[in-house]
Amino acid sequence: MTNPIVSAAWLQQHLNDSNLIILEARLDQNQSNLENQNPDLQIKGARLFDIKNNFSDTSNPLPNTFPSAAQFAAESQKLGINKNSIIVVYDTLGIYSSPRAWWMFKAMGHSNVFVLDGGLPEWIKEGYPTEKQQQPTYPKGDFEAKFQPELIKNKEQILKNITTKEAVLMDARSTDRFHATLEEPRVGLRSGHIPGSINIPFTELQQDGKYKSKEELKKILKINDQPLFFTCGSGITACIVLLACELISDNPKAIYDGSWSEWGSTDLPIEK
């Protein structure tokens, strides 16, 4: 499997595969004001991948930052995830938080991970089996995290890139936030964007909760041969744009994990 996304039909056909694990990458709140239409349902057999609490560094004042490899491995083992697991991640909003979970596994060295295109809404639309949300315990897995540091960037690396222009920096926030015509939803943040970044609102890459065709994505993203860095408000929707780029290019890619939550709270340079 070389495609990082799978269809609802594919997942339905493989539900009973012995090494398949389905993860719901849940965010109970989001800064895009998207509403979960089915808060009590999950895909049959899904396990809760709690981004905010279990798979973030909660000691960091910034939201949703990457946990340590040790924390990521321990929480994955609690979910019964093994080194040979094939993981399919979905979220309840279509495509929102699932690419973040997908990228986290990639950054922790696990390649057999995929995103369900359309998420839970698509699954329900197709009439496939759901159940009430459950949080059982699982036999401990043997998952190992092997952190790939080149897949995550910090503010110093992003600052350096303003001068070197080594990589193209894509900002997944809405255009009005990017150009500072709308105040940031998080209190205390300056408005604007990182100098030299380009605005690719994540909503432009989707239609009816699924990714647009590869041909449409190529027209929107206009990727050259440079490495690609991604930013947003807190590192969640940046991964939506990253995954879209993954669908059409093999350029090196990395997330600026602090994103605007960090950059906008400092005296680092901004544009509007």
N, C-alpha and C positions, 0 to 999 in steps of 0.2 A: 504494500500500500504506500504510494508516494504522495497521494493527495491528502493534505492536512485536514480536510473536512469530509464528513460522511453524511449520507442522506438518511432520512427517517426510514426509508425502505430497507437500506443496508443494515441499519441497526436492528430493525425488527427481525430480519433474517438471521442475525447473529446473536440474538438475545441469550441463547442457551450455550454459547461457546464457553468452555470451562475456564479460560483465562481472561475473559472479558469482564471489565469493571466499568460501570456507568457512574459518573460523578455529576452531581448537581452543584454547579459553582454559584452558590447563593450569595447575593448581596441584598439585605433586607431594605436598604435605602440606597438611592443613587442620585447624583447631582443633576441628572438629565430629566428628572421628574417623570420617569417611565413607570407605569403601573403594572404590577403582576396581576393578571386576570384570573389566575388559578392558584391562589396562595396555599391551598391545602392539598394540592395534588403533586405527585412526582411520577416519573417514568417507573414502571414496575421494576423493582430490584435496585433502584438508584441509591447511591450513598452520598451523604452530605459533605461537600467540600466547602467548609466555612472560611471564606476568604478573610473576612474582617477579624475574626477571633482566633482561629487556629492556624491559618496560613498567612499571617502577617506578623511583623515584628511589633508587638503591642507596646514595647518599651520605647519605641520611636515616636516622637510627637507628630510626625508626618503620617497621613493616613495610608494604609494598604501597602506599606513597604515590605520588601522581600524579607522573609525570615532567614535564619541561619540554615545551613544544610542539615545540621543536627535536628533542629526543630521540624524542618520539612520532612525529614526521613521518619522521625518519631510519629508525627501526625499521620503520615501516609501509611505507616505500619498499623496504626490503630484502625484504619479503614480497610485493613486486609489486603493492601496493595503489595504485590510482589515484584521482583525484578523482571519477571517475564510477563507481567500483566499487560494486556492491551486495553488502554483507557480511552473511553469516549466521554467527553465533557459536554454538558449542555447547561443552559441557564433558562430561567423562567420567562425572560423577556424577548426571546428570539436569539439575537446575537448581541450580547452586552458584556457580561462578566466571564463567559466561557473562554474567550481567547486569552484572558489573563491567566486562568488556571492552566490552559494549554501551554502558554509560554513559560510558566513557572516550572512545569515538568521538563520542558526543553532545557531550561537554564540549570536544572538539577540533573541533567544528563540522561533523561529518560526519553527515548525517541518514539516509542510506540504509543503516542497519544494523539487524539483527533478531536475535532469539534463537530457537534451535531448541527448541521445547517438548519436554521429555523428554530432550534431549541424545542422547548416544551410546547409552545403554540403550534408548531408544525406537526409535532407528534400527535397532539390531540386532534388537530384538523384531519389527519390521516386515519383517525379512529384506532390507534394502537393502544395497548394496555397501559393503564395508569393505576395508581393506588394512593391511598392517603399517605401523607408524609410520615415517615418512620425514622427512628434513629436507634437501631439495634446495635449491639456490639458484634464485632467480627473476630475470627481467629487472627492473631497477629501476623502480619505479612513480613516478608524479608526485604522490602524495598530498601535500596541504597541511594543516597543523594550524592552526586558527584558534580559539585557546582562548577559552572562554566562562566568564569568572571567576564569574559569578553562580551557576553550577551546583556550585561547590565552596565549602564553608564552613570557616573556621578556628576555633580554640578561643575567640578573642576574640569572634567573631560568635555562637558558641553561648552563651558566657557572657552576652552582652548579651541574648540571646533569653530567658534565664531570667526577666529582669525585664520585658522588653517584651511577651513572649508573642506576638510577631508571627507565629511559625510553630509548628506542631505538630511536636515532635521524636519520631520513632519509633525505638525501639531493637530491633534484630533478634535480639539474643542470647536464649538460653534464659531461662525465668522464674527458675530457681534462680540463675543468674548475675546477672540483673537485681536480684533481691531479696537478693543476697549470702548465700544459703544454701549456695552452692557456691563454692569458691575459684576465682579466675581461672586459666585454663590457662597464662597467661604469667607467669613469675616476676617478683615485685616490684611487681605491680599491686594497688592497693586493690580492694576488692569493693564493689559497689553500682551506682548509676546516676546519670545527670545529673538534677538536680532539675527536676521538671516534665515529664520525658519519659514516654512511654507505651510499654509493652512489647508488641511484635508479633513473637513468635518466628517466624522465617522458615519453620520446619517446619509451622506451622499453615496456611500458604498453599498447600501442595502436597499432592498425592495421587498416589502411584505415580510420583513423579519429575516430575510435570507440575503446572502451575498449576490450582487449583480453578476452577470456573466463575465468571464475573463476578458472578453473583448471590450466590454464597458469599463471594467476596472483599468485596463491598459490606457484607455482614453482619459480617464480621470487622473490616474496616478502619474503618468508620463515619466516612468523610471528610466534613469540612465545607468551607467555602470558603476556609480559611486556606492559606497556603503550607506546604509540607511539607519538613522536614529529616529526614535519616536517619543513624543511627549504628549501630555494632555493635562487634566486637572490633578489627578492623583495616581496615574499609572494604570488605570483600568481601560479606558476607551482607546488609549494609544495602542493597546494590543489588538484592537479591532482593525486598525489601519495596518499594523504589522502583519496580521494574518492575511489581509487582502493582498499585500505585497508578496507574501510568501506564495500565494496562489499563482502569481504571474512572473516571479523572478527568483533567482538564487543569490541575489546580492547579500553580503553580510548585513545582519540586522541586530539592533540592540535597543533596549528601552532605557530612557532616562527615568529612573525609578522615582526620584523626588518630584519630578514634573513641576507644574506651576504652583502646587502647594508649597514647594520649597523655594523655587526661583522667585515667585511673587512675594515672598515674605522676607526677602533679603534686599541688599542694595546692588545686586547684580544688574547689568545693563538691560534695558527693555526698549522695545519699539511699540508704537501704536498704529 
